[in-house]
């Protein structure tokens, strides 16, 4: 069986050039995009079918047939064997038509009381929740890598830069833990977007509810949503808003990685030579035999622009639309699906790079020249009672007499007493925050496993 979900028996299909052009324009690449939503849609359909059974709109036998069919579709999709034809437009039509082909009239009952509007929104919420869960695990993995290396680098010095010029001393520990803390903040943003996304729109139908006795709380509980999205019209009006919130979290994570990549690119240059990148993370030149190019880091940096663009597209798309469903919403799916793919692969590559990168201790020590201790000398004089502006001038005169060796550097590291500086990096506090993040991510993971287990055993 093929064709559109909304087609009527009296309509005669036409192969006119105009109709084909309209179909190509309105459908676009939805069949390819929707392949990512098949499993989520089947899970939403299972919950909806359970609601229909509870309302006595499906018999126990009919529900059992639909459940088994939806489980088969999930398996087919996992085997990459559930195609979606352009004439079907999307996964929702493909799923219903598969059920109808297999089970006849029973398959036709699955859409009772439901609209594609709440169907696609429910599937997207389920998909997004699962992807946020995966993203949390990958973010935590990178934080773990950074903090572990930071713990081993508490006294490994390096020059800190402002305005791209050597400025003051710091340690590798401070550099690495700065990015760990940034990602911990990104996790908080991700956590907030998870909470916004974790509400069920199922049962809101086309945006005006249903005259059928469907228990929306029941379907929400079956799908393990934290709460029900109450107002049926707002379910549609929230489209774009919640996707943009999720994309803001993705932008934040990718921005952190972009900045990290930029620093690592500079540090791995021949001029600085603070670290050597693993050869597997570099590529060769087509003309220069000696070149190894840090393409992985450059692409992590560049892909931040793609995620930014996706968020902007979603925000602009949803701006000033009238209440209720508009076909504009069709274009929300691709930006969020592609952005998850970008950020997940970038996190994987960033973690691999940080694990394999080799820090050059000799060069890091060598970067700590006398000039970067000028501010330290000025502050020492200020502690002796000299007005800071006078101490500031005298420090430059004394620089020539400073001998920088490992003992001097260690003393300067230990002299920094403010929390978060090189003498007091407070890695334990960041590790505690990471433990909290791990606990939250574990709860999310448990919810996903529970969702699959309970729905498939209905």
N, C-alpha and C positions, 0 to 999 in steps of 0.2 A: 504494500500500500504506500502511496506517496501523495504529495500535495500539501496544501496549507491547512493549518488547524482551523482556520476561520472560513474555509471555503464552504459554499452551500451546494446542495445537490442540483439546484436549477441552474447554477452557473456553468456555462460551457467554457472550457479552457481554450485559450487562443494562443497560437504560436507567432502572433504578429511581432514584428520587429520592435514596436513601441512597448508592448507588454514585456518582452524579454529585457529590454533596456531598463524598464521600471523595476523589474524583479532584481536585476543585477545591482541596481542602485540602492534599493531598499534593503536587500539582504546583505550585500557587501561580503565581508569575510566572516560573517557570523557563524557559519558551520564550523570553520576552523577554530574560532575563539571558543565556541560552546563545547567543543570536545573537552575542555578543561572543567566544565560544569556538570558533566553527565552524572558522575557519582553523587555530587551534592544534590542534584535535582532528584535522583532516585531516592535519596534519604528523605528529602522533603516530601516526596510523593508517598513514601511509606507512612510518614506521620499523618499526612492528609487522609490516606486510605483508612488508617486506624480511627481517625475522627469520624469518617463516614460510617464505619462499622459501629462505633459508639452511638451514633445518631440513628442507627438502624436503617441506614441508607445503603449499606452493603451487608450481605449475609456473611456468616463465618466462612463459608466455602468461597464466596467471591473474594473476600479479603485474603484468604490463603492463596488463591490463584494469583492475585495481584502481587502479593508479597514475594512469592516464588519467582514471578516474572521479573520484578524489579531486582531481585538478587541475581538473576541470570544476566540482566543488562549490566549490573555492576561488574560482574566477572568478565563479560565481553569487553567492557571498556578497559579493565585492567590488563587484558590481553591485546589492547589496541585493535579490537575487532568490532567496533560499533560505529560505523560510518554515519555521517549526517549529510543528506543530500541537500543541494541548494534549494530545491523545491519545498523541502521541509522547513527551511529558514533557520531553525534552531534546534537545540537538543530536546526541548520540551515537546515539540511536535514529533520528533524522531522517537522519543520514548513512548509517547501515547500511541503512535501508529504501530510500533513494534508490539506493544501489548494487545492492540486490536487485531493485528495480523495473527498473533498466536492464540488469543483467547476470545476473539469475537466480541460479543456484546459486553462481556465483563470488562474488557479493555477500554470500552467506550465510557465506562462509569467512573474512571479514575479522576476525571476532570470536574466531576459534579461539585458545584458550589465554589469553584476556584477559577481564577483568571490567570492568564499568563503574567499579568502584572505582579501579583503576589507570589506566583510560582518562581519567576526569574529572580525576584528580590530575595526570596527565601534561599534559593540556591546560591546566590551571590554571598549572602550573609554566612551560610555554612562554609562555603569555599574560603571566604576571607578569614573566618575564624581559624580554620585549619592552617591556612598559610601564615597567619600571625603566629600561631603556635610553632611552626617550623622556623620562622624568622627569629623568634625568641631563642630557640635552641642554638641557632647559628651565631646570634649576637653574643650569647653567653659563652660560647666556645671561643670567640675572639677575645672577649674580656679575660677569660681564663688564661689564654696564651700570653696576653700582655702583662697580666699581674704576675704570672709565674716568672717571666723574664725580668720584670721589675724587681721582684724579691731577690733575684740573683745579681742585681746591678746597683745595690744601694750606695756603693762607694766608687762606682765607675764614673769618672767625671767626663764632662763634655762642655763645650762652650754653648751658652744660650745666646740666641740672636734676637735683636729687634732691628727693624728697618733693614733686614738682610745683612746686618753687620754684627760681628762678635760684640756681645754686650756685658753679660755677667755669667758667672759659673753656675752650672747645674749638674745633674747626674743623669745617666741613662734611665735610672729608675724614675726620676721626675718626668722625663719625656714620655716613657711608656705608660706610666700610671695616669698621666694627663688624658691620654686617649681612652684608657680603661674607664675613667670617671665620666668622660664625655659619653661613652657608650652606655654607661649606667643611667645617665640622664635620658638618653635616647630610649632606653628600655621603659622608663617611666612614661614617656610620650606614647610609646607603643602600647603600654598597659592601659592608658586612657582611651586610646582608639579601640582597643579590644572591648572595653566596657561599652562604648557607644555602639559598636557593631553587634554586640551580643544580646540582641533583642529580636523577638520573633514578629515578622509581619504577616505570617501565614494566617489565612482566614479573612484578611482585609479585602480579598478579591480584587475587583477593579479599582478599589479605592473608596468603596461605599458600603462595604460589609456584605452580608448575605442574609437572605430570608430563611435559610436553612438553619436548623439547630446545631451548628458546629461549635464544639467546645474549643475555643482558641487557646485557653489556658492549658488544656490537655495536650494539644499539638506542640505548644511551646515547651512543655515539660518533656515530652518525648524527644524533642530535638535538643534538649539540654541547654536551651537558652536561659540566661540569667533572669530575664524578665520579658514580659509581653509588651510590644509596641502598641499602645492603646488605640489611638485615634486612627480609624481606617484611612481617612484622607491623608493624614500626616505620613502614613507609611509610604505613600507615593511621593509626597512633598519632601520627605527626608532623603530621597535619592539624590545623590550628588553631594549633599552635606556630609553624610557619614563616610562616603568613599573619599572625599577630600580630607577628612580627618585622618583616615587610615593612611592616605598618601602623604600627609604631613609627617607622620611618624617615619615613613619610608624615606622621605626626603632628608629628615634629620639624621638617620643612620647612614645614608649614602653620603651626605655631606661630611660626616665625621671621617668616613673612610677616604673620601676625596682629599681631605686635608692631610690625613695620615700618608696617603700615597704621594702627595706633593712633597711632604717633608722627606720621605724615604727616597724619592727621586733625587732630591738635592743632596742628601747625605751620601747617596751611592755614586755621585759624580766623581770623576777623577780628581777634581779640584779639592773636594773635601775628603772623600774616601773613608767616611765614618763606618760604612758597612759595605759588604759584598752581597749582591743578590744571588740566589740560587740560579744556576744556569737554566734549569727547567722553566723558570719564570721569565726568561728573556728569549728574544728571537734574533736571528741574524739579519745582516744587511744584504740586499740584492746586488750591491756594487762594491761595498767596502768589506773585505774579508776579515778585518780585525774587529769589526763592530759586534757588540751584543747590546740589543736594545731592550729597555725595560717596559715592554709593551703592556704587560699585565697591569702594572701600576698606573700607566698612562690611561688605560681603558677604565680602570676603577675610578680614576679622577674624572674622566670624561663622561661616564655614565650618570654622574650626578645631574648633568644637564637633561638627560632623558627623563629621569624621575621628576625633576622640577617641571618639565614640560607637561608630563602627564597630570600632575596636580593642577597646574594652571588650566589645562584643557578641561578637566573635570569641574573646577570652580566656575570657569566661564560658561561651560555648557549649561549648568544648572541656574545661572543667574537670570532672574526676572522671568522665569517660565511661569505660566499660569498654573493654578492648582490642578491636581489630578495628573494622570499619566499623559506624557507626551512622547512621541517616537524618538525625540532627542535622547532619551534615556538609554536607548539601544547602544549609544556610543560610550557609555560609562564603563562597559565591561573590559574592553581591550586595554585602556590605560592602566587599570589596576592589576590585571593579569600579567601584563608585560612588565610592570614595575616590580611585582613580587619576584619574577624570574631574574630581573637585573640585580636586585638587592641580595637575594639568596646566593646567586653565583659570585657576586662581589665579596660577600662575607666569607665564602669558602676559599676564594683566592687570597683574600687578605690574611686569613688564618694560616694558610699554607706558606705564604711569604714570610710571615713573622716567625713561624717555626724554623724555617730553613735559612733565614738571613744570618750572616756572620758579621758580628760587630768587631771592628778593628780596635782593640784596646790601646795599642800604641798610638794610633792616630787620634783617638779620643783624648788621651792624656796630652798629646801634642797640641791639641786645639786650645788647651788651657794656658794661654800666654799671659804675661804679667798684666796686660792692659785690661783684661776682664775682671781684675781684682781691684780696680781703681775705686769703685763705689764702696767696696769692703774697707779699704784704707781710710776713706773719708768718714765712714761711719765709726770706725775705731777711734779716730781723732775726736769725733763728736761725743763719744762715750767718755772721753777724757776731759770734757768740758769746753772744748773749742767750738765756737759757733759753726753750724754746719756749712754755711757759705764760705767761711774761711778754710774749714777742713776740706771742702770740695776743691779749692784751689791748690792747697798744699799737697793733696793726694797725688796730683799729676806730677809734682816735682819729685815725690818719693818713689815713683814707679821704677825708676832706673835701678834702684837699690834692692828691688824685690827679686829673690831667687825662687823660682817655681820648680819644685821637685815633688815627688810623691808624698813625702812627709808634710810639706807645706799644703798640698792639695787636700790631704786627709783632714788636716786641722781646719781648713776653711769649710770643708763639708760639714764637719761636726759643729762648727760655730753657728750654723743656721738653725735657730731654735723655734722659729715660727712654724706651726703645724702646716703641713703641705709643702714645706720647702725641703731642700735636699738633706738637711740634718734631721728632719722629722717628717718623712714622707707619708706616714700613717697608712701604710698599705693594709694593715689589719682592718681599719675602718672601711676601706673600699672592699675588702674581702667579705666583710659582714654584709655590706649592701649587695654584693654578688650572691651571697647565700640566700638573701631574701628573694632576689630575682629568680634564682634556681627553684625555690619553693613555689613561687607563683607559676613559673613555666611548667613545673611538674603537675600542678593542679590542672592547668590547661590541657596538658597531654593526657592526664587521667580522664578528663571530661571527654576528649575525642575518642578514646578507646571505649569508654562506657557507652557513648552514643552509638557507635557501630555495633557493639555487642548487643545492646538492648533492642535497638531497632530491628536488627536481623533475627532476633529471637521472638518477636511479637507473635 
